[in-house]
Amino acid sequence: SSTNPSASRRPLSCRAMATPAPSGLSGCLLPVRRSLVHLLDRFLDSFQNVEESVKWASDYNGGLVPVAPCKDVALRVKSGKIPDDLSGAYMRVGPNPYHWPPKKRTHVFDGDGMVHSVRIADGKAVYHCDFLDTPRLQFEKKFGA
């Protein structure tokens, strides 16, 4: 009888895929490898035209320029009034770069997730926006963009 060798294989868990801590010669070479990667990264960066890649930010009267987080900003109604019995929230999630201006080429959809919300209650509207606290954002805060 023929057996399918892949049928007995199970997917590796994250723990099984983790590489062991470097030891011996490979552990000594780790700083050298990191330095080489850093040098290669800087060399490749020299070919990037960052200014050209962020022209989108000023399009649409600056409507795509990244914003800083803010909390509990009271909104004013220009005409009429918000009904007292109206309550709810409007939320949207979109890209918003944590570091600005960027050091590398970027696209309008690059960036960390930011939640924008307008909460309405008791005849008042309040705006709030903040970054989603993701592993990627934690990495950028620790190591830069």
Salt bridges, closest charged atoms under 4 A:
ASP41 OD1 - LYS104 NZ 2.77
ASP45 OD1 - LYS104 NZ 3.16
GLU52 OE2 - LYS55 NZ 3.64
ASP72 OD1 - ARG119 NH2 2.91
ASP84 OD2 - LYS81 NZ 3.87
ASP112 OD1 - ARG136 NE 3.62
GLU140 OE2 - ARG136 NE 3.00
